[in-house]
Amino acid sequence: MHTPEPGLAQPMALPTTTPAAGIAPSPGLGGFAPERFGVVGFGRMAQALLLPLIDGGLVPAAAVRAVVGSGASAARLAAQHGLAVSTDPAEAWQAPVLLLAVKPQLLAAAAEAARGSAPAGAAPATPAGSGPGAGDQPLLISVLAGVTLARLQALFPGHRIVRAVPNTPALVRQGLTGLAWGEGIAPEQQLWVRQLFAQVGEVLDLPESQLDAFLALTSSGPAYVALVAEALADGAVAAGLPRALALRLAHRTLAGTAALLQEQELHPAQLKDMVASPGGTTIAGLRQLERAGVRSALIEAVVAAAERSRQLA
Ligand SMILES: NC(=O)c1ccc[n+]([C@@H]2O[C@H](COP(=O)([O-])OP(=O)(O)OC[C@H]3O[C@@H](n4cnc5c(N)ncnc54)[C@H](OP(=O)(O)O)[C@@H]3O)[C@@H](O)[C@H]2O)c1
C-alpha cells in the first residue's frame, strides 16, 4: 500500500460500509424474512435495485408485488421479469416491507394509496418494541431524492421509515447507497436493509443532515463524470483520434484512474503530481484546466446540487 507523503491529506475513513463483493444471499438474515416485498414505482431505480436482489436470492420473485402508473408498463414489466406488476396499489401497500420509488411529485398520491390499502389493524408508529404491534409495523424504504424522514413519517404514520440514497452505478453493481434511519427500526431489519443495498454496491449509514451533500456527489456525480468523459473524448477527436476509439479510451482512463486512486489509497493530488513531470505534456494541460476554472466549476456543481436538494426537501 502506498504511504502518503507528509503534508498531504489522508483518505477519509468512511462510516459503516458494506462491500458489494462476497455477500452471500441470506433471506431471513437475523431472523427477519418478510413474506412480501412491495414495490411502489417500478421504474429505473427500482429495477436497478430489485432485479439483483431477485438474482441474488435475497428477495424471491414470488414475494414481489409491484405497482406502476400505467397498465401498459405493468403488462410489459410483468412479462419481461416474470413478476406480479399491476396498477392496483393494495397488495404492495399491505407488504411488511416496501420500496418506495416513485417520482417525488407522486408522493401525495402514494400516501393516499397507502391509507386506502392499510391492512386491518395496522398499528400507528411507536418506538421499536415499546408497544403492542410495534414489531408488526411495515418497513418503508424510500429512495425519493430530497424527501425527509420527518415528511415521510408524517405521510406514512403506520410505517417504520428508512431513507436510502442510491446512485445509478447500482445498475452495474458498483453503486453507493447512503442510509438514514427513522425511529424504531429493529437491528435485524437494519441488517436486512443494508444487505439489500449491498447487492448493488457499497452501503453507508449517514446522519440525515449529510444526505443532501452525499446525493450531490454520488447521485449527481455520475452526470458530471459523464460530462468529463465526453469532453475528454472530444479533445482526443480534436487531436486526431476516431470518435469511437476516443470514447472507449476516455471511459477506460476514468475507470483506471478511479481504481488506482482507490486501490493504492492515493490522495488525488499525489496521483496528479505523479503524472505531471516537469515541463511535460500533463502540466501543460493542467495549466489550461486551472485557467478555465475546472476545479472551481466542479466544486460549485456539487454545492449547487446539494443546495437544490435542500430546496426540494
Ligand atoms: N434514477 C436515479 O438515478 C435515482 C437515484 C436516486 C434516487 N432516485 C429516486 O428514485 C425515484 C424514481 O426515479 P426513477 O428514475 O426510477 O423514475 P422512473 O423511471 O420514472 O420510475 C417511476 C415509476 O413510478 C411509476 N408510477 C407512476 N405513477 C405511479 C403511481 N400513481 N403509483 C405507483 N407508481 C407509479 C412509474 O410507472 P409508469 O412508467 O407506468 O408511469 C414508474 O414505474 C425518484 O423519486 C428519484 O428521486 C432516482
PDBQT file of the ligand as one rigid body, heavy atoms in Angstrom, charges set to zero:
ROOT
HETATM    1  N1  LIG A 401     -32.640   7.500 -11.254  1.00  0.00    +0.000 N 
HETATM    2  C1  LIG A 401     -31.737   7.812 -10.300  1.00  0.00    +0.000 C 
HETATM    3  O1  LIG A 401     -30.520   7.945 -10.510  1.00  0.00    +0.000 OA
HETATM    4  C2  LIG A 401     -32.175   7.973  -8.868  1.00  0.00    +0.000 A 
HETATM    5  C3  LIG A 401     -31.190   7.984  -7.868  1.00  0.00    +0.000 A 
HETATM    6  C4  LIG A 401     -31.608   8.096  -6.536  1.00  0.00    +0.000 A 
HETATM    7  C5  LIG A 401     -32.955   8.221  -6.260  1.00  0.00    +0.000 A 
HETATM    8  N2  LIG A 401     -33.875   8.244  -7.269  1.00  0.00    +0.000 N 
HETATM    9  C6  LIG A 401     -35.274   8.406  -6.928  1.00  0.00    +0.000 C 
HETATM   10  O2  LIG A 401     -35.999   7.309  -7.430  1.00  0.00    +0.000 OA
HETATM   11  C7  LIG A 401     -37.328   7.728  -7.702  1.00  0.00    +0.000 C 
HETATM   12  C8  LIG A 401     -37.735   7.128  -9.024  1.00  0.00    +0.000 C 
HETATM   13  O3  LIG A 401     -36.868   7.588 -10.036  1.00  0.00    +0.000 OA
HETATM   14  P1  LIG A 401     -36.736   6.782 -11.400  1.00  0.00    +0.000 P 
HETATM   15  O4  LIG A 401     -35.624   7.415 -12.140  1.00  0.00    +0.000 OA
HETATM   16  O5  LIG A 401     -36.691   5.313 -11.130  1.00  0.00    +0.000 OA
HETATM   17  O6  LIG A 401     -38.150   7.164 -12.067  1.00  0.00    +0.000 OA
HETATM   18  P2  LIG A 401     -38.938   6.411 -13.245  1.00  0.00    +0.000 P 
HETATM   19  O7  LIG A 401     -38.024   5.535 -14.037  1.00  0.00    +0.000 OA
HETATM   20  O8  LIG A 401     -39.726   7.458 -13.966  1.00  0.00    +0.000 OA
HETATM   21  O9  LIG A 401     -39.948   5.449 -12.458  1.00  0.00    +0.000 OA
HETATM   22  C9  LIG A 401     -41.097   5.919 -11.810  1.00  0.00    +0.000 C 
HETATM   23  C10 LIG A 401     -42.023   4.739 -11.603  1.00  0.00    +0.000 C 
HETATM   24  O10 LIG A 401     -43.188   5.187 -10.904  1.00  0.00    +0.000 OA
HETATM   25  C11 LIG A 401     -44.319   4.610 -11.540  1.00  0.00    +0.000 C 
HETATM   26  N3  LIG A 401     -45.543   5.330 -11.241  1.00  0.00    +0.000 N 
HETATM   27  C12 LIG A 401     -46.107   6.384 -11.885  1.00  0.00    +0.000 A 
HETATM   28  N4  LIG A 401     -47.254   6.723 -11.287  1.00  0.00    +0.000 NA
HETATM   29  C13 LIG A 401     -47.440   5.874 -10.254  1.00  0.00    +0.000 A 
HETATM   30  C14 LIG A 401     -48.449   5.728  -9.262  1.00  0.00    +0.000 A 
HETATM   31  N5  LIG A 401     -49.504   6.531  -9.208  1.00  0.00    +0.000 N 
HETATM   32  N6  LIG A 401     -48.306   4.726  -8.352  1.00  0.00    +0.000 NA
HETATM   33  C15 LIG A 401     -47.244   3.909  -8.381  1.00  0.00    +0.000 A 
HETATM   34  N7  LIG A 401     -46.251   4.019  -9.303  1.00  0.00    +0.000 NA
HETATM   35  C16 LIG A 401     -46.364   4.994 -10.219  1.00  0.00    +0.000 A 
HETATM   36  C17 LIG A 401     -43.960   4.637 -12.993  1.00  0.00    +0.000 C 
HETATM   37  O11 LIG A 401     -44.815   3.804 -13.723  1.00  0.00    +0.000 OA
HETATM   38  P3  LIG A 401     -45.165   4.177 -15.276  1.00  0.00    +0.000 P 
HETATM   39  O12 LIG A 401     -43.883   4.006 -16.015  1.00  0.00    +0.000 OA
HETATM   40  O13 LIG A 401     -46.209   3.202 -15.640  1.00  0.00    +0.000 OA
HETATM   41  O14 LIG A 401     -45.651   5.606 -15.264  1.00  0.00    +0.000 OA
HETATM   42  C18 LIG A 401     -42.522   4.105 -12.909  1.00  0.00    +0.000 C 
HETATM   43  O15 LIG A 401     -42.540   2.705 -12.759  1.00  0.00    +0.000 OA
HETATM   44  C19 LIG A 401     -37.333   9.251  -7.685  1.00  0.00    +0.000 C 
HETATM   45  O16 LIG A 401     -38.061   9.701  -6.567  1.00  0.00    +0.000 OA
HETATM   46  C20 LIG A 401     -35.902   9.643  -7.558  1.00  0.00    +0.000 C 
HETATM   47  O17 LIG A 401     -35.739  10.761  -6.699  1.00  0.00    +0.000 OA
HETATM   48  C21 LIG A 401     -33.522   8.082  -8.573  1.00  0.00    +0.000 A 
ENDROOT
TORSDOF 0
